Amino acid sequence: MHRALGTHPGGIHVEITGEDVTECLGGAQDISDVDLAGRYETACDPRLNTQQSLELAFLVAEMLRD
């Protein structure tokens, strides 16, 4: 969205954990809605797991570099 508008994000906030949770969809692990119940452990905001957190970090770094 920012790229299309010619703007830049002022920051990013995500909930993450080092645990192998299934609280957010997608990523290289291809977590789907069927997988959510497997390790959905949060009582509040859903968190990215370790793999998803690393993927997002690289995507954001690439976006900031461009």
mmCIF file as Biopython writes it, N, C-alpha, C and O atoms, coordinates in Angstrom:
data_model
#
loop_
_atom_site.group_PDB
_atom_site.id
_atom_site.type_symbol
_atom_site.label_atom_id
_atom_site.label_alt_id
_atom_site.label_comp_id
_atom_site.label_asym_id
_atom_site.label_entity_id
_atom_site.label_seq_id
_atom_site.pdbx_PDB_ins_code
_atom_site.Cartn_x
_atom_site.Cartn_y
_atom_site.Cartn_z
_atom_site.occupancy
_atom_site.B_iso_or_equiv
_atom_site.auth_seq_id
_atom_site.auth_asym_id
_atom_site.pdbx_PDB_model_num
ATOM 1   N N  . MET A ? 1  ? 0.819  -1.178  0.000  1.0 0.0 1  A 1 
ATOM 2   C CA . MET A ? 1  ? 0.000  0.000   0.000  1.0 0.0 1  A 1 
ATOM 3   C C  . MET A ? 1  ? 0.874  1.256   0.000  1.0 0.0 1  A 1 
ATOM 4   O O  . MET A ? 1  ? 0.639  2.181   -0.777 1.0 0.0 1  A 1 
ATOM 5   N N  . HIS A ? 2  ? 1.887  1.283   0.881  1.0 0.0 2  A 1 
ATOM 6   C CA . HIS A ? 2  ? 2.756  2.459   0.923  1.0 0.0 2  A 1 
ATOM 7   C C  . HIS A ? 2  ? 3.437  2.698   -0.419 1.0 0.0 2  A 1 
ATOM 8   O O  . HIS A ? 2  ? 3.524  3.832   -0.889 1.0 0.0 2  A 1 
ATOM 9   N N  . ARG A ? 3  ? 3.912  1.633   -1.020 1.0 0.0 3  A 1 
ATOM 10  C CA . ARG A ? 3  ? 4.591  1.764   -2.314 1.0 0.0 3  A 1 
ATOM 11  C C  . ARG A ? 3  ? 3.650  2.391   -3.335 1.0 0.0 3  A 1 
ATOM 12  O O  . ARG A ? 3  ? 4.052  3.277   -4.089 1.0 0.0 3  A 1 
ATOM 13  N N  . ALA A ? 4  ? 2.406  1.938   -3.362 1.0 0.0 4  A 1 
ATOM 14  C CA . ALA A ? 4  ? 1.428  2.460   -4.319 1.0 0.0 4  A 1 
ATOM 15  C C  . ALA A ? 4  ? 1.130  3.935   -4.070 1.0 0.0 4  A 1 
ATOM 16  O O  . ALA A ? 4  ? 0.866  4.685   -5.009 1.0 0.0 4  A 1 
ATOM 17  N N  . LEU A ? 5  ? 1.170  4.349   -2.808 1.0 0.0 5  A 1 
ATOM 18  C CA . LEU A ? 5  ? 0.873  5.739   -2.463 1.0 0.0 5  A 1 
ATOM 19  C C  . LEU A ? 5  ? 2.111  6.634   -2.454 1.0 0.0 5  A 1 
ATOM 20  O O  . LEU A ? 5  ? 2.000  7.855   -2.344 1.0 0.0 5  A 1 
ATOM 21  N N  . GLY A ? 6  ? 3.294  6.018   -2.570 1.0 0.0 6  A 1 
ATOM 22  C CA . GLY A ? 6  ? 4.524  6.806   -2.532 1.0 0.0 6  A 1 
ATOM 23  C C  . GLY A ? 6  ? 4.880  7.283   -1.133 1.0 0.0 6  A 1 
ATOM 24  O O  . GLY A ? 6  ? 5.592  8.274   -0.973 1.0 0.0 6  A 1 
ATOM 25  N N  . THR A ? 7  ? 4.386  6.579   -0.118 1.0 0.0 7  A 1 
ATOM 26  C CA . THR A ? 7  ? 4.682  6.938   1.270  1.0 0.0 7  A 1 
ATOM 27  C C  . THR A ? 7  ? 5.556  5.859   1.901  1.0 0.0 7  A 1 
ATOM 28  O O  . THR A ? 7  ? 5.792  4.809   1.303  1.0 0.0 7  A 1 
ATOM 29  N N  . HIS A ? 8  ? 6.032  6.129   3.116  1.0 0.0 8  A 1 
ATOM 30  C CA . HIS A ? 8  ? 6.875  5.178   3.842  1.0 0.0 8  A 1 
ATOM 31  C C  . HIS A ? 8  ? 6.282  4.957   5.228  1.0 0.0 8  A 1 
ATOM 32  O O  . HIS A ? 8  ? 5.801  5.904   5.850  1.0 0.0 8  A 1 
ATOM 33  N N  . PRO A ? 9  ? 6.311  3.723   5.718  1.0 0.0 9  A 1 
ATOM 34  C CA . PRO A ? 9  ? 5.790  3.468   7.066  1.0 0.0 9  A 1 
ATOM 35  C C  . PRO A ? 9  ? 6.660  4.144   8.117  1.0 0.0 9  A 1 
ATOM 36  O O  . PRO A ? 9  ? 7.879  4.231   7.970  1.0 0.0 9  A 1 
ATOM 37  N N  . GLY A ? 10 ? 6.026  4.613   9.164  1.0 0.0 10 A 1 
ATOM 38  C CA . GLY A ? 10 ? 6.756  5.255   10.249 1.0 0.0 10 A 1 
ATOM 39  C C  . GLY A ? 10 ? 7.256  4.261   11.287 1.0 0.0 10 A 1 
ATOM 40  O O  . GLY A ? 10 ? 8.062  4.614   12.147 1.0 0.0 10 A 1 
ATOM 41  N N  . GLY A ? 11 ? 6.788  3.032   11.213 1.0 0.0 11 A 1 
ATOM 42  C CA . GLY A ? 11 ? 7.196  2.009   12.172 1.0 0.0 11 A 1 
ATOM 43  C C  . GLY A ? 11 ? 6.402  0.744   11.949 1.0 0.0 11 A 1 
ATOM 44  O O  . GLY A ? 11 ? 5.525  0.683   11.086 1.0 0.0 11 A 1 
ATOM 45  N N  . ILE A ? 12 ? 6.719  -0.261  12.735 1.0 0.0 12 A 1 
ATOM 46  C CA . ILE A ? 12 ? 6.019  -1.535  12.631 1.0 0.0 12 A 1 
ATOM 47  C C  . ILE A ? 12 ? 5.903  -2.120  14.035 1.0 0.0 12 A 1 
ATOM 48  O O  . ILE A ? 12 ? 6.843  -2.040  14.826 1.0 0.0 12 A 1 
ATOM 49  N N  . HIS A ? 13 ? 4.768  -2.697  14.337 1.0 0.0 13 A 1 
ATOM 50  C CA . HIS A ? 13 ? 4.558  -3.366  15.620 1.0 0.0 13 A 1 
ATOM 51  C C  . HIS A ? 13 ? 3.906  -4.706  15.350 1.0 0.0 13 A 1 
ATOM 52  O O  . HIS A ? 13 ? 2.838  -4.768  14.741 1.0 0.0 13 A 1 
ATOM 53  N N  . VAL A ? 14 ? 4.536  -5.770  15.793 1.0 0.0 14 A 1 
ATOM 54  C CA . VAL A ? 14 ? 3.963  -7.113  15.661 1.0 0.0 14 A 1 
ATOM 55  C C  . VAL A ? 14 ? 4.179  -7.864  16.968 1.0 0.0 14 A 1 
ATOM 56  O O  . VAL A ? 14 ? 5.126  -7.589  17.705 1.0 0.0 14 A 1 
ATOM 57  N N  . GLU A ? 15 ? 3.317  -8.790  17.239 1.0 0.0 15 A 1 
ATOM 58  C CA . GLU A ? 15 ? 3.464  -9.681  18.393 1.0 0.0 15 A 1 
ATOM 59  C C  . GLU A ? 15 ? 4.207  -10.922 17.907 1.0 0.0 15 A 1 
ATOM 60  O O  . GLU A ? 15 ? 3.811  -11.538 16.918 1.0 0.0 15 A 1 
ATOM 61  N N  . ILE A ? 16 ? 5.292  -11.291 18.607 1.0 0.0 16 A 1 
ATOM 62  C CA . ILE A ? 16 ? 6.079  -12.460 18.199 1.0 0.0 16 A 1 
ATOM 63  C C  . ILE A ? 16 ? 6.377  -13.340 19.413 1.0 0.0 16 A 1 
ATOM 64  O O  . ILE A ? 16 ? 6.267  -12.903 20.559 1.0 0.0 16 A 1 
ATOM 65  N N  . THR A ? 17 ? 6.753  -14.578 19.137 1.0 0.0 17 A 1 
ATOM 66  C CA . THR A ? 17 ? 7.172  -15.503 20.185 1.0 0.0 17 A 1 
ATOM 67  C C  . THR A ? 17 ? 8.213  -16.455 19.615 1.0 0.0 17 A 1 
ATOM 68  O O  . THR A ? 17 ? 8.250  -16.691 18.407 1.0 0.0 17 A 1 
ATOM 69  N N  . GLY A ? 18 ? 9.040  -16.990 20.463 1.0 0.0 18 A 1 
ATOM 70  C CA . GLY A ? 18 ? 10.004 -17.998 20.056 1.0 0.0 18 A 1 
ATOM 71  C C  . GLY A ? 18 ? 9.412  -19.397 20.058 1.0 0.0 18 A 1 
ATOM 72  O O  . GLY A ? 18 ? 10.096 -20.375 19.759 1.0 0.0 18 A 1 
ATOM 73  N N  . GLU A ? 19 ? 8.132  -19.480 20.398 1.0 0.0 19 A 1 
ATOM 74  C CA . GLU A ? 19 ? 7.453  -20.774 20.451 1.0 0.0 19 A 1 
ATOM 75  C C  . GLU A ? 19 ? 6.892  -21.140 19.082 1.0 0.0 19 A 1 
ATOM 76  O O  . GLU A ? 19 ? 6.643  -20.270 18.248 1.0 0.0 19 A 1 
ATOM 77  N N  . ASP A ? 20 ? 6.698  -22.427 18.864 1.0 0.0 20 A 1 
ATOM 78  C CA . ASP A ? 20 ? 6.194  -22.926 17.583 1.0 0.0 20 A 1 
ATOM 79  C C  . ASP A ? 20 ? 4.665  -22.896 17.577 1.0 0.0 20 A 1 
ATOM 80  O O  . ASP A ? 20 ? 4.009  -23.936 17.518 1.0 0.0 20 A 1 
ATOM 81  N N  . VAL A ? 21 ? 4.115  -21.683 17.638 1.0 0.0 21 A 1 
ATOM 82  C CA . VAL A ? 21 ? 2.657  -21.531 17.679 1.0 0.0 21 A 1 
ATOM 83  C C  . VAL A ? 21 ? 2.069  -21.472 16.270 1.0 0.0 21 A 1 
ATOM 84  O O  . VAL A ? 21 ? 2.783  -21.272 15.286 1.0 0.0 21 A 1 
ATOM 85  N N  . THR A ? 22 ? 0.763  -21.650 16.200 1.0 0.0 22 A 1 
ATOM 86  C CA . THR A ? 22 ? 0.031  -21.529 14.926 1.0 0.0 22 A 1 
ATOM 87  C C  . THR A ? 22 ? -1.095 -20.525 15.130 1.0 0.0 22 A 1 
ATOM 88  O O  . THR A ? 22 ? -2.273 -20.879 15.069 1.0 0.0 22 A 1 
ATOM 89  N N  . GLU A ? 23 ? -0.728 -19.278 15.373 1.0 0.0 23 A 1 
ATOM 90  C CA . GLU A ? 23 ? -1.705 -18.238 15.669 1.0 0.0 23 A 1 
ATOM 91  C C  . GLU A ? 23 ? -1.928 -17.270 14.511 1.0 0.0 23 A 1 
ATOM 92  O O  . GLU A ? 23 ? -2.917 -16.537 14.502 1.0 0.0 23 A 1 
ATOM 93  N N  . CYS A ? 24 ? -1.023 -17.259 13.536 1.0 0.0 24 A 1 
ATOM 94  C CA . CYS A ? 24 ? -1.151 -16.388 12.366 1.0 0.0 24 A 1 
ATOM 95  C C  . CYS A ? 24 ? -1.034 -17.225 11.099 1.0 0.0 24 A 1 
ATOM 96  O O  . CYS A ? 24 ? -0.226 -18.151 11.024 1.0 0.0 24 A 1 
ATOM 97  N N  . LEU A ? 25 ? -1.835 -16.893 10.122 1.0 0.0 25 A 1 
ATOM 98  C CA . LEU A ? 25 ? -1.858 -17.636 8.861  1.0 0.0 25 A 1 
ATOM 99  C C  . LEU A ? 25 ? -0.652 -17.303 7.991  1.0 0.0 25 A 1 
ATOM 100 O O  . LEU A ? 25 ? -0.061 -16.230 8.117  1.0 0.0 25 A 1 
ATOM 101 N N  . GLY A ? 26 ? -0.290 -18.239 7.102  1.0 0.0 26 A 1 
ATOM 102 C CA . GLY A ? 26 ? 0.692  -17.965 6.060  1.0 0.0 26 A 1 
ATOM 103 C C  . GLY A ? 26 ? 2.119  -18.289 6.430  1.0 0.0 26 A 1 
ATOM 104 O O  . GLY A ? 26 ? 2.393  -19.021 7.381  1.0 0.0 26 A 1 
ATOM 105 N N  . GLY A ? 27 ? 3.023  -17.719 5.647  1.0 0.0 27 A 1 
ATOM 106 C CA . GLY A ? 27 ? 4.444  -17.958 5.820  1.0 0.0 27 A 1 
ATOM 107 C C  . GLY A ? 27 ? 4.893  -19.193 5.069  1.0 0.0 27 A 1 
ATOM 108 O O  . GLY A ? 27 ? 4.090  -19.877 4.435  1.0 0.0 27 A 1 
ATOM 109 N N  . ALA A ? 28 ? 6.185  -19.471 5.148  1.0 0.0 28 A 1 
ATOM 110 C CA . ALA A ? 28 ? 6.750  -20.628 4.455  1.0 0.0 28 A 1 
ATOM 111 C C  . ALA A ? 28 ? 6.161  -21.934 4.970  1.0 0.0 28 A 1 
ATOM 112 O O  . ALA A ? 28 ? 6.119  -22.929 4.246  1.0 0.0 28 A 1 
ATOM 113 N N  . GLN A ? 29 ? 5.706  -21.932 6.216  1.0 0.0 29 A 1 
ATOM 114 C CA . GLN A ? 29 ? 5.070  -23.118 6.784  1.0 0.0 29 A 1 
ATOM 115 C C  . GLN A ? 29 ? 3.655  -23.302 6.252  1.0 0.0 29 A 1 
ATOM 116 O O  . GLN A ? 29 ? 3.024  -24.331 6.489  1.0 0.0 29 A 1 
ATOM 117 N N  . ASP A ? 30 ? 3.163  -22.302 5.535  1.0 0.0 30 A 1 
ATOM 118 C CA . ASP A ? 30 ? 1.833  -22.340 4.919  1.0 0.0 30 A 1 
ATOM 119 C C  . ASP A ? 30 ? 0.743  -22.685 5.928  1.0 0.0 30 A 1 
ATOM 120 O O  . ASP A ? 30 ? -0.099 -23.546 5.674  1.0 0.0 30 A 1 
ATOM 121 N N  . ILE A ? 31 ? 0.763  -22.008 7.072  1.0 0.0 31 A 1 
ATOM 122 C CA . ILE A ? 31 ? -0.248 -22.234 8.104  1.0 0.0 31 A 1 
ATOM 123 C C  . ILE A ? 31 ? -1.597 -21.760 7.577  1.0 0.0 31 A 1 
ATOM 124 O O  . ILE A ? 31 ? -1.740 -20.623 7.127  1.0 0.0 31 A 1 
ATOM 125 N N  . SER A ? 32 ? -2.574 -22.643 7.639  1.0 0.0 32 A 1 
ATOM 126 C CA . SER A ? 32 ? -3.920 -22.326 7.145  1.0 0.0 32 A 1 
ATOM 127 C C  . SER A ? 32 ? -4.891 -22.266 8.321  1.0 0.0 32 A 1 
ATOM 128 O O  . SER A ? 32 ? -4.525 -22.565 9.458  1.0 0.0 32 A 1 
ATOM 129 N N  . ASP A ? 33 ? -6.120 -21.879 8.039  1.0 0.0 33 A 1 
ATOM 130 C CA . ASP A ? 33 ? -7.121 -21.796 9.102  1.0 0.0 33 A 1 
ATOM 131 C C  . ASP A ? 33 ? -7.359 -23.154 9.762  1.0 0.0 33 A 1 
ATOM 132 O O  . ASP A ? 33 ? -7.749 -23.217 10.928 1.0 0.0 33 A 1 
ATOM 133 N N  . VAL A ? 34 ? -7.129 -24.224 9.034  1.0 0.0 34 A 1 
ATOM 134 C CA . VAL A ? 34 ? -7.275 -25.574 9.592  1.0 0.0 34 A 1 
ATOM 135 C C  . VAL A ? 34 ? -6.192 -25.834 10.648 1.0 0.0 34 A 1 
ATOM 136 O O  . VAL A ? 34 ? -6.424 -26.571 11.606 1.0 0.0 34 A 1 
ATOM 137 N N  . ASP A ? 35 ? -5.010 -25.229 10.474 1.0 0.0 35 A 1 
ATOM 138 C CA . ASP A ? 35 ? -3.877 -25.442 11.378 1.0 0.0 35 A 1 
ATOM 139 C C  . ASP A ? 35 ? -3.948 -24.616 12.660 1.0 0.0 35 A 1 
ATOM 140 O O  . ASP A ? 35 ? -3.249 -24.921 13.626 1.0 0.0 35 A 1 
ATOM 141 N N  . LEU A ? 36 ? -4.775 -23.586 12.684 1.0 0.0 36 A 1 
ATOM 142 C CA . LEU A ? 36 ? -4.785 -22.663 13.819 1.0 0.0 36 A 1 
ATOM 143 C C  . LEU A ? 36 ? -4.979 -23.366 15.157 1.0 0.0 36 A 1 
ATOM 144 O O  . LEU A ? 36 ? -4.283 -23.052 16.123 1.0 0.0 36 A 1 
ATOM 145 N N  . ALA A ? 37 ? -5.897 -24.298 15.230 1.0 0.0 37 A 1 
ATOM 146 C CA . ALA A ? 37 ? -6.206 -24.960 16.500 1.0 0.0 37 A 1 
ATOM 147 C C  . ALA A ? 37 ? -5.045 -25.803 17.026 1.0 0.0 37 A 1 
ATOM 148 O O  . ALA A ? 37 ? -5.000 -26.105 18.219 1.0 0.0 37 A 1 
ATOM 149 N N  . GLY A ? 38 ? -4.113 -26.184 16.164 1.0 0.0 38 A 1 
ATOM 150 C CA . GLY A ? 38 ? -3.006 -27.047 16.566 1.0 0.0 38 A 1 
ATOM 151 C C  . GLY A ? 38 ? -2.175 -26.506 17.713 1.0 0.0 38 A 1 
ATOM 152 O O  . GLY A ? 38 ? -1.887 -27.236 18.662 1.0 0.0 38 A 1 
ATOM 153 N N  . ARG A ? 39 ? -1.782 -25.230 17.646 1.0 0.0 39 A 1 
ATOM 154 C CA . ARG A ? 39 ? -0.954 -24.617 18.697 1.0 0.0 39 A 1 
ATOM 155 C C  . ARG A ? 39 ? -1.362 -23.165 18.909 1.0 0.0 39 A 1 
ATOM 156 O O  . ARG A ? 39 ? -0.504 -22.291 19.033 1.0 0.0 39 A 1 
ATOM 157 N N  . TYR A ? 40 ? -2.653 -22.906 18.952 1.0 0.0 40 A 1 
ATOM 158 C CA . TYR A ? 40 ? -3.147 -21.557 19.238 1.0 0.0 40 A 1 
ATOM 159 C C  . TYR A ? 40 ? -3.183 -21.405 20.744 1.0 0.0 40 A 1 
ATOM 160 O O  . TYR A ? 40 ? -4.069 -21.957 21.396 1.0 0.0 40 A 1 
ATOM 161 N N  . GLU A ? 41 ? -2.233 -20.664 21.316 1.0 0.0 41 A 1 
ATOM 162 C CA . GLU A ? 41 ? -2.059 -20.624 22.765 1.0 0.0 41 A 1 
ATOM 163 C C  . GLU A ? 41 ? -2.321 -19.266 23.394 1.0 0.0 41 A 1 
ATOM 164 O O  . GLU A ? 41 ? -2.428 -19.177 24.617 1.0 0.0 41 A 1 
ATOM 165 N N  . THR A ? 42 ? -2.427 -18.214 22.610 1.0 0.0 42 A 1 
ATOM 166 C CA . THR A ? 42 ? -2.577 -16.884 23.184 1.0 0.0 42 A 1 
ATOM 167 C C  . THR A ? 42 ? -4.007 -16.641 23.655 1.0 0.0 42 A 1 
ATOM 168 O O  . THR A ? 42 ? -4.965 -17.157 23.081 1.0 0.0 42 A 1 
ATOM 169 N N  . ALA A ? 43 ? -4.125 -15.853 24.699 1.0 0.0 43 A 1 
ATOM 170 C CA . ALA A ? 43 ? -5.445 -15.449 25.185 1.0 0.0 43 A 1 
ATOM 171 C C  . ALA A ? 43 ? -5.748 -14.024 24.735 1.0 0.0 43 A 1 
ATOM 172 O O  . ALA A ? 43 ? -6.811 -13.482 25.036 1.0 0.0 43 A 1 
ATOM 173 N N  . CYS A ? 44 ? -4.809 -13.427 24.015 1.0 0.0 44 A 1 
ATOM 174 C CA . CYS A ? 44 ? -4.958 -12.034 23.584 1.0 0.0 44 A 1 
ATOM 175 C C  . CYS A ? 44 ? -4.642 -11.923 22.102 1.0 0.0 44 A 1 
ATOM 176 O O  . CYS A ? 44 ? -5.299 -12.564 21.282 1.0 0.0 44 A 1 
ATOM 177 N N  . ASP A ? 45 ? -3.651 -11.123 21.747 1.0 0.0 45 A 1 
ATOM 178 C CA . ASP A ? 45 ? -3.297 -10.913 20.344 1.0 0.0 45 A 1 
ATOM 179 C C  . ASP A ? 45 ? -2.559 -12.119 19.774 1.0 0.0 45 A 1 
ATOM 180 O O  . ASP A ? 45 ? -1.690 -12.681 20.440 1.0 0.0 45 A 1 
ATOM 181 N N  . PRO A ? 46 ? -2.894 -12.525 18.549 1.0 0.0 46 A 1 
ATOM 182 C CA . PRO A ? 46 ? -2.146 -13.610 17.912 1.0 0.0 46 A 1 
ATOM 183 C C  . PRO A ? 46 ? -0.702 -13.183 17.643 1.0 0.0 46 A 1 
ATOM 184 O O  . PRO A ? 46 ? -0.424 -12.014 17.371 1.0 0.0 46 A 1 
ATOM 185 N N  . ARG A ? 47 ? 0.212  -14.156 17.725 1.0 0.0 47 A 1 
ATOM 186 C CA . ARG A ? 47 ? 1.644  -13.874 17.578 1.0 0.0 47 A 1 
ATOM 187 C C  . ARG A ? 47 ? 2.212  -14.619 16.381 1.0 0.0 47 A 1 
ATOM 188 O O  . ARG A ? 47 ? 1.747  -15.701 16.022 1.0 0.0 47 A 1 
ATOM 189 N N  . LEU A ? 48 ? 3.226  -14.017 15.771 1.0 0.0 48 A 1 
ATOM 190 C CA . LEU A ? 48 ? 3.996  -14.717 14.750 1.0 0.0 48 A 1 
ATOM 191 C C  . LEU A ? 48 ? 4.920  -15.702 15.452 1.0 0.0 48 A 1 
ATOM 192 O O  . LEU A ? 48 ? 5.452  -15.399 16.520 1.0 0.0 48 A 1 
ATOM 193 N N  . ASN A ? 49 ? 5.115  -16.877 14.862 1.0 0.0 49 A 1 
ATOM 194 C CA . ASN A ? 49 ? 6.076  -17.824 15.432 1.0 0.0 49 A 1 
ATOM 195 C C  . ASN A ? 49 ? 7.482  -17.450 14.961 1.0 0.0 49 A 1 
ATOM 196 O O  . ASN A ? 49 ? 7.656  -16.485 14.217 1.0 0.0 49 A 1 
ATOM 197 N N  . THR A ? 50 ? 8.471  -18.208 15.393 1.0 0.0 50 A 1 
ATOM 198 C CA . THR A ? 50 ? 9.866  -17.885 15.067 1.0 0.0 50 A 1 
ATOM 199 C C  . THR A ? 50 ? 10.095 -17.760 13.568 1.0 0.0 50 A 1 
ATOM 200 O O  . THR A ? 50 ? 10.675 -16.775 13.109 1.0 0.0 50 A 1 
ATOM 201 N N  . GLN A ? 51 ? 9.649  -18.740 12.809 1.0 0.0 51 A 1 
ATOM 202 C CA . GLN A ? 51 ? 9.857  -18.745 11.357 1.0 0.0 51 A 1 
ATOM 203 C C  . GLN A ? 51 ? 9.170  -17.547 10.700 1.0 0.0 51 A 1 
ATOM 204 O O  . GLN A ? 51 ? 9.763  -16.873 9.858  1.0 0.0 51 A 1 
ATOM 205 N N  . GLN A ? 52 ? 7.930  -17.286 11.083 1.0 0.0 52 A 1 
ATOM 206 C CA . GLN A ? 52 ? 7.194  -16.160 10.508 1.0 0.0 52 A 1 
ATOM 207 C C  . GLN A ? 52 ? 7.864  -14.836 10.865 1.0 0.0 52 A 1 
ATOM 208 O O  . GLN A ? 52 ? 7.908  -13.920 10.044 1.0 0.0 52 A 1 
ATOM 209 N N  . SER A ? 53 ? 8.387  -14.731 12.090 1.0 0.0 53 A 1 
ATOM 210 C CA . SER A ? 53 ? 9.065  -13.504 12.521 1.0 0.0 53 A 1 
ATOM 211 C C  . SER A ? 53 ? 10.297 -13.225 11.670 1.0 0.0 53 A 1 
ATOM 212 O O  . SER A ? 53 ? 10.528 -12.091 11.250 1.0 0.0 53 A 1 
ATOM 213 N N  . LEU A ? 54 ? 11.084 -14.266 11.418 1.0 0.0 54 A 1 
ATOM 214 C CA . LEU A ? 54 ? 12.277 -14.101 10.583 1.0 0.0 54 A 1 
ATOM 215 C C  . LEU A ? 54 ? 11.903 -13.736 9.151  1.0 0.0 54 A 1 
ATOM 216 O O  . LEU A ? 54 ? 12.537 -12.875 8.541  1.0 0.0 54 A 1 
ATOM 217 N N  . GLU A ? 55 ? 10.888 -14.381 8.619  1.0 0.0 55 A 1 
ATOM 218 C CA . GLU A ? 55 ? 10.439 -14.064 7.257  1.0 0.0 55 A 1 
ATOM 219 C C  . GLU A ? 55 ? 10.021 -12.605 7.165  1.0 0.0 55 A 1 
ATOM 220 O O  . GLU A ? 55 ? 10.386 -11.908 6.218  1.0 0.0 55 A 1 
ATOM 221 N N  . LEU A ? 56 ? 9.255  -12.143 8.149  1.0 0.0 56 A 1 
ATOM 222 C CA . LEU A ? 56 ? 8.795  -10.759 8.141  1.0 0.0 56 A 1 
ATOM 223 C C  . LEU A ? 56 ? 9.970  -9.794  8.258  1.0 0.0 56 A 1 
ATOM 224 O O  . LEU A ? 56 ? 9.994  -8.764  7.585  1.0 0.0 56 A 1 
ATOM 225 N N  . ALA A ? 57 ? 10.942 -10.119 9.105  1.0 0.0 57 A 1 
ATOM 226 C CA . ALA A ? 57 ? 12.114 -9.251  9.263  1.0 0.0 57 A 1 
ATOM 227 C C  . ALA A ? 57 ? 12.846 -9.075  7.935  1.0 0.0 57 A 1 
ATOM 228 O O  . ALA A ? 57 ? 13.249 -7.964  7.589  1.0 0.0 57 A 1 
ATOM 229 N N  . PHE A ? 58 ? 13.017 -10.163 7.196  1.0 0.0 58 A 1 
ATOM 230 C CA . PHE A ? 58 ? 13.695 -10.067 5.898  1.0 0.0 58 A 1 
ATOM 231 C C  . PHE A ? 58 ? 12.856 -9.294  4.883  1.0 0.0 58 A 1 
ATOM 232 O O  . PHE A ? 58 ? 13.405 -8.530  4.089  1.0 0.0 58 A 1 
ATOM 233 N N  . LEU A ? 59 ? 11.544 -9.478  4.895  1.0 0.0 59 A 1 
ATOM 234 C CA . LEU A ? 59 ? 10.676 -8.733  3.972  1.0 0.0 59 A 1 
ATOM 235 C C  . LEU A ? 59 ? 10.711 -7.236  4.263  1.0 0.0 59 A 1 
ATOM 236 O O  . LEU A ? 59 ? 10.770 -6.422  3.341  1.0 0.0 59 A 1 
ATOM 237 N N  . VAL A ? 60 ? 10.676 -6.875  5.540  1.0 0.0 60 A 1 
ATOM 238 C CA . VAL A ? 60 ? 10.726 -5.455  5.915  1.0 0.0 60 A 1 
ATOM 239 C C  . VAL A ? 60 ? 12.085 -4.869  5.547  1.0 0.0 60 A 1 
ATOM 240 O O  . VAL A ? 60 ? 12.156 -3.758  5.022  1.0 0.0 60 A 1 
ATOM 241 N N  . ALA A ? 61 ? 13.163 -5.603  5.816  1.0 0.0 61 A 1 
ATOM 242 C CA . ALA A ? 61 ? 14.505 -5.119  5.462  1.0 0.0 61 A 1 
ATOM 243 C C  . ALA A ? 61 ? 14.621 -4.890  3.964  1.0 0.0 61 A 1 
ATOM 244 O O  . ALA A ? 61 ? 15.193 -3.892  3.525  1.0 0.0 61 A 1 
ATOM 245 N N  . GLU A ? 62 ? 14.080 -5.809  3.184  1.0 0.0 62 A 1 
ATOM 246 C CA . GLU A ? 62 ? 14.109 -5.660  1.726  1.0 0.0 62 A 1 
ATOM 247 C C  . GLU A ? 62 ? 13.313 -4.436  1.286  1.0 0.0 62 A 1 
ATOM 248 O O  . GLU A ? 62 ? 13.735 -3.696  0.398  1.0 0.0 62 A 1 
ATOM 249 N N  . MET A ? 63 ? 12.154 -4.230  1.917  1.0 0.0 63 A 1 
ATOM 250 C CA . MET A ? 63 ? 11.325 -3.082  1.572  1.0 0.0 63 A 1 
ATOM 251 C C  . MET A ? 63 ? 12.048 -1.776  1.907  1.0 0.0 63 A 1 
ATOM 252 O O  . MET A ? 63 ? 12.008 -0.828  1.123  1.0 0.0 63 A 1 
ATOM 253 N N  . LEU A ? 64 ? 12.700 -1.723  3.056  1.0 0.0 64 A 1 
ATOM 254 C CA . LEU A ? 64 ? 13.409 -0.512  3.464  1.0 0.0 64 A 1 
ATOM 255 C C  . LEU A ? 64 ? 14.631 -0.249  2.593  1.0 0.0 64 A 1 
ATOM 256 O O  . LEU A ? 64 ? 15.000 0.904   2.366  1.0 0.0 64 A 1 
ATOM 257 N N  . ARG A ? 65 ? 15.254 -1.310  2.109  1.0 0.0 65 A 1 
ATOM 258 C CA . ARG A ? 65 ? 16.425 -1.172  1.245  1.0 0.0 65 A 1 
ATOM 259 C C  . ARG A ? 65 ? 16.042 -0.579  -0.109 1.0 0.0 65 A 1 
ATOM 260 O O  . ARG A ? 65 ? 16.788 0.220   -0.676 1.0 0.0 65 A 1 
ATOM 261 N N  . ASP A ? 66 ? 14.875 -0.973  -0.625 1.0 0.0 66 A 1 
ATOM 262 C CA . ASP A ? 66 ? 14.443 -0.520  -1.957 1.0 0.0 66 A 1 
ATOM 263 C C  . ASP A ? 66 ? 14.013 0.887   -1.945 1.0 0.0 66 A 1 
ATOM 264 O O  . ASP A ? 66 ? 13.620 1.421   -2.982 1.0 0.0 66 A 1 
#
